[in-house]
Amino acid sequence: MLIFYSNQSTTWAILIGVLHLLFSIPSSIHVLLYKNDERAAIGWIGLIFLSPFLGSSIYWMFGVNRINALTKLTKAKKKKTNLFPRKRFESETSFQRKWRTLMQAGYAIHDSVYLTYNQIVPLVNGDEAYPRMLIAITNAKRDIVLSSYIFDYDQTGRKFVDALGEARKRNVSVYVLIDGDFLDYRWRMTEKELRKRNVKTARFLPFSPSFMNLRNHRKILCLDGQIAFVGGMNIRQDNMVSENPCKPVQDIHFEVKGPVINQISKTFTDDWCFATAKPINVSSWSGTCDGQVTCRVLPDGPDENYQKLVWTLLAAINSAEYSIRIISPYFIPDHTVICALQSATLRGVDVQLIVPKKNNIPFFNWAMQANFNNLLKFGLKIYLSAPPFEHSKFFLVDDCWSFIGSSNWDTRSFALNFEINIECYDYVLNQALGLIFNEKKLKSELVSKVTCAHYSLYIQLRNNFFRLLSPYL
């Protein structure tokens, strides 16, 4: 009897082992073929073989990019549009040679063209941004498109819902697209109230184990093709800093006028078609604008625009001659970007970074702290922004180049999120953002090498552990 049970146990062990190999080998082959990051590939293969069945299941749920296939399917269904003109503008020669070289790199990275005569106005916090956005909604006559990562149904959210509902009463076409992540409590009530007001709504990648790691992080409001708002600001009461909400958030948004609005609109219409399989037409820019900003939209995501954000940041860092200024709530870039910043400081570039002193997600703070010492010893200056939580994001190079939008400096924005940014060439805009940067810096705490050198063993272990997890945060 004992021999029988022993043989039966051995049989089951062999069967389970064979099944494990049948799951693990195809998964590992897929990793080897499609994962270009060596560290990520090694990590996935280790997980697949060391965690029988579970590792393979996690990989196929979270590690495989299904967006490319979905994008191809959606493109076959949607109506072709071509709002990106292909002709380069002639006034590129008006910029210094280094900016013309950076533009040349830009064309190689993404084919959307740089457009002249745009106006971009920075709006600090919801106190400045929301009133102007609501006025624009009230004045809209033809169509409104709105995309937001978070759209809370709170005091601020209700104002937007009511304004959008009033626009529908005026027979304005209104389309609202919200990211469909698993935190549906933020969206269900908003969606319900919008639909009561006959506003068309859609969710971008509703919650699914296959897509829960891929999010639409874009923030877009475009009205009649004549005015748009983009940046990092969600729709929620927390951004009304002057009204002392429970969890105040500092942020910056941008009002945009000019022909670049067509590129902003196209980003939204592509997303809407992807989410609904139904193409829509919205108004195009018309008229003239007295702005002097030369710019273009740079969409980025885990689709055909994969890693175009990273290449743009690297090109800009390498073009810097004397100044780089970055503000970001989540600063955990990959090794390549960190090396580029270190190299810039070795060339004598003054590299300054502002991050929150207290993050809304603690382990992001710990992962960021793990990189501080490596950055400080190369001469990069790091400032910790005092509360409220700093959610602003922009990137400035020297006195002309500015990069604004929704992206953070982390793996999620670089590889997983769908983002929208605007690459700008303008001395006045760069100067205005530089003043905002300096105002925030005056209220921030400079991180010293001494502080980092005296971290306790526990803090060092904690920070470096979460740094290892940074590709998955």
N, C-alpha and C positions, 0 to 999 in steps of 0.2 A: 504493500500500500504506500509506504514511504517512497519507494522508488518511482511509483506511478505519479505521485504528486510532484516529485522532483523533476521528472521528465516533462510533466505538464507545464510547470513553471518555466523550464528551459525553453519549451516551445513558444510560450507566450512572450518571453523575453526576446527570442529571435524574431518573432513576428513584429513586435513593437519596434525593434531595431531596424528591421527592413522598411517598415512604414516611415520611420523617422528619416531614413536615407531617401526614400521616395519623395518626401516633402522637402528635405533640406537641399538635395543636389540641384533640382531645378531652380529653387530660390537663389542658391549661391551662384548659379550660372547667370541668372538675371542680374544679380548684383555686379558680377564681373563685367558684364556687357554694357550696363547702363549707368553705373555709378562712377563718375569721373574723379570724385574726391577720394583719395586713397584712404584717409582716416575714416571717412564715413563707410567706405566699402569694407574695411577690416572690422569695424564695429558691427555692421550688419551681419557679416559672415560669422563672427563670433557669437552673436546673439542667436542666429539661426541654428548653429550646431550645438551650442551649450544649453539652449532652452528648447528641448524637443517639442515640436508641434507649435508651441506658443510663439517661439521666435519667428518661425515662418509665417504664422498668422499675423503677427504684428508687422512684419515686413510688407506683406501684401496689402495690409490695411493702410499703413502710414508711409511706407517707403517707395511706393510706385507712383509715378506721375501719370495719372489718367487724363490729365487736362489736354494733352496733345491730341489724343484720339477724339475727345469730345469737341475740341476746337475744329478739327477737320470736318466732323459731322455737321456742326453748326454752320460752318462756312458754306457747305454745300447747299444749305437751306436758305441762307439769308441773301437779301438783295445786295448786289455789289454797290459800294459807294466809294468815291474817291475824293475825299475832302482834303487830303494831303497833296498840294500841288508839288510836282516833281522838279520844277525849275528852281535852281538856286537864285537867291536874290543877288543883285549886282553890287550892292553896297558893302559886301564883305570886305572889300579893300579899304574901307574907312577905319577898320580896326588895326591895332598893332599886329605885327607879324605873329606873335605868340598866340593871339586870339584866333587869327586865321588858321594857324596850325591846329589849334584845339577844335575849331569848327570842322576842319578836314577829318580829324579823328572822329568827331561826332557823326559826320555823314557815313563813315565806315561802320559805326556802331548801330545806327538806326537811320532809316531813310526819311523820316519826317523832316521837313525843311525848316530853316530858321526864317521867321517872318518879322518884318520891320513894323514900326509905328504901332506898338502896343503900349498900353498903360497898365501898370501893376502897382496897387496900393496895399501896403502892409496894414493889417488890422489886428491890434493886440487884444487878446482875450475875447470872450463872448460879449463883453460890454461894448466893444466897438464893432465886432463882426455881426452879431445877431440883428441889431436894429437895421443895419444896411441890407442884410439879406432879406429881412421881412418887408422892408420898403420895396425892394426889387420884386418880390413876389406879388405885392399889392399892385405894382405898376405893370405887371406882365399882361400882354394882350393876346399872345398866340400859343406859346408852349413853355412849359417848365419841366426840366429834368433834374432829379435830385438823387444822388447816391451817397449813402453814409454807412460807415461801419457800425455805428451806434446811433440809434434814434430813440431816445427814452421818451416815455409818455409822462413827463413831469411838467413843471411850470413852464419851462422853455419849450419843451416838445409840444405842449398843447397850443402854444402860440403859432408854431409852424403848421401844425395840423389844421388849425382854424384858418390860417392864411391860405393854405393850399386848397382847403374846402371852398373858401370864398372865390378863389380863382376859378374853380370848376363851375361855380354858379355864373361866372362871366363867360363860360364856354371856352375857357383856356384849357388846352390839353395838358394834363399833368401826369408824369410818370415818376414813381418813387421806387428805387431799388435799394434794398437793405441786405447786408451780408446775412446769410442764413445759418450762422453758427449755432452751437447747442445751447447758448445762453438765450433761449427764446423769450425769457421773461422780459427782455428789453424791447421786444419787437411785437409781441402778440397784441398788446393793447393798442399800440400805435397803428399797426396794420388794420385792426378792427375798426378804429375810429376813422382812418383814411377811407376805407371802403364804404363806410356809412355815408361819406361825403362824395362818393363816386370817383375817387382818385384811383387810378390804376397802379397796383403795387405788384412787386415780384421779389422773390428771394434769390440771391445769388448762391448757388450750391447749398440747398437746404441740408440740414444735418444728415450725415450718412457716415458710417465707419470708413468708407472708402475716401471721403473728401474732408473729414473733420479737421485735417491739418492744413487745408488750403483755404485761404480767406480773402475776400475782397475788402481791402483796406482803404480803397479810394474814397475821397470826399469831394463831391462835385455838385455844384448848383449852377445851372445854366438857364438863362431866361431870354426867350425871343431871339437867341443868337446875338444879343447885343451886350450882355453883361454876364459875367460868370464869377463864381467864387470857388477857390480850391485851397488846399492846405492840409493841416493836420487836425482840424477841429471837428469833433463830433457834435451832435445836437443833444445837449443835456444841460441841466441847470448848473452843474459843477463848474462850467466855464464862465459863469457870471460871477467873477471874483469879487466885484464891488458889493454884491448882495450877500456875501458871507455864507455860502452854502456849506453843508456839512463836510464835504470833501472837495475843497476848491482846487481847480486845475488851471495853471497858466498855460496859454497856448497862443499861437499866431496863425492867422488866416490871411487870404489875399483876394482882393477884388481885382478882376481882370476885364479889360476892354481891348478890343482890337481883333485883327484877323486870326490870332491864335485861338480864339474861341471856337473856331471850326474844328480844330484838333481836339479841344476839350470835349465838344459835343460828340465827335466821332468815337472817342473812348467810351462815352456813356452808351451810345447807340449799339456799339459792338457788344458791350456787357449785357445790355437789355436783350439783344438777339440771342446771345449765348444762354441767358437764363430762361428765356421764354420761347425761343425758336421762332419769334415773330419780329420781323424788321419794323422799325419805325422811322419816320422822317421828321426832322426838327428844323427850325429856322436856321439859316446861315447868317454869318456876319455880313452887314452891308453898311455903307457909309464910310466915314473917315474917322480917324482917331489921332489926337494931337500928342499921344504918348511917344516916347523915344526908345522904348525897350525893344531890343531884338531878341526873340525867344522862340522856343518850340516846346511842344509837349513830348515828354519821354515816358511812355507807358512801360511798365515792367511787370513780369509775372512768370509763373511756371508754365509758359506756353511758348509761342514763337519769339517772345521778347525776353526769354530767360537770360539772366545775368547781364542784360544791357545796362542796368543800373550800376553794377559793380565796375564794368568797363568804363563807364562815364566818370565815376568817382576817381578811378585810378588815373585816367587821362588828365583830369583836372588837377589832382594832387601833383602829378609829375610836371605840370606846366607852371606851377606856382614859383614865383621868384622871391617873394619876401613875406607873404602873409597867407595863412590859412586859419579860418575861424569856423568852428563847428559847434552847433548846439543840438543835442539829441537826448530824448528821455531814456533811450536804450542804446548804449554804445558797446556792442560786443562784436566788432567786425572780425572777419577771418584773418588768418596769418598774413595773407598777401596784402591786404589793405593796411594792416598794422605796420608791415615792413615798408610800405610806400610812405606812410607818415613819418616813420623813423628816418628814412632816407631823406625826406624833405628837410627835417631838422638838421641833418648832417650837412645839407647844402646851405644852411644859414637861414632857412625859412622859419618865421615865427609862427609856430603851430599852437593854437589855443583851442581848448575844448571846455564847454559847459555841459555838465550833466546834473541831474537832481541830487541833492544831498540825501534826501529820503525818497525812495522810489515807491510807487504804489504796489509794486510786486517785489518783496524783499530779496528774493534770490537773484533778481536781475542786478541789484546793487552789489551783491556778493560776487557775482561773475564779473562785473565791471571792475571791482576793486582788485581782482586777481591780475588784471592787465596794467594797473596803474604804475607799478614799479618799473616794468619794461618800457613804458612810455616816458616816464619822468627821467630815467637815466639817459635818454637820448635828447632831453631838453624840451619835450613837449610840456606845455603848461595846462594843468587841469584845474577847473574851478567847480566847486559844488554849490549849486544854486539853492538858496534858502527856500523853505516852504513859502507859499503853497507848491505842490508838486509841479515841476516844470515839464510840460509836454510839447514845448515848441521844438521846431526842427527847421533848420536851414544850414547852408554850407556856402561859405564865401571864399573866393580865391583872389588875392591881391585887391585891386580897386575897381574891377569891372565885372567879374563873373559871379553869378549867384545861382544857387540851386535850391528851389523851394518845392514843397509838396507834402506828400503823405508818408514818405519812407523814413524809417528809422535806420540806424547803423547796426543791424543785427542779421542773423541768418534768416530769420522769418521774412524780413523785408527783402533781403537779397535773393532768396531762393523760393519762398513759399507763397508770399502774399501777392495779390494783384495791387499794384501801386500806380499812382499818377504823380509825376513831378514836372516842373517847368524849368528848363535850362535857359538862363537869362544873361544877356550881355548889356549892361547899362551902368554907367558910373554913378548916376543919381540913386538908382535903386540899391546898388551895392553900398553906397554911403549911408542911406537910410537904415538898411539892415545892420550896418556896422554900428550905428548909434544905438539901436535896440540891443545889440550884443553887448556893447560897452556898459549900458545901463544895467543890464542883468549881471554883468561881471562885477560891477561895483558892489552889488548886494550879495556876492558869492564869496565863498571861502576857498583860498588857494591851497591845493593839496601839496604838501611838502614831502621830500624824500625821507626826511626823518620820521614822519608819521608812518609811512609805509614800511620803513625798516623796522619799526618797533611793534608791528602786528604780532600778537601772541600766536603760538603754534596752533591753537584751536582755530583762530580766525584765518590763518594761512591755509590750513587744511580745508576749512569750510569754503573759502573763496575759490580755491583751486579745484575742489570737487565740483562746484557749480559751473566753473569755467569749462570743465570737461563736458558738461551737459548743455553748453551754450548752443550747439547746433540744433538742439531739440526744444529750446525754451520758446 
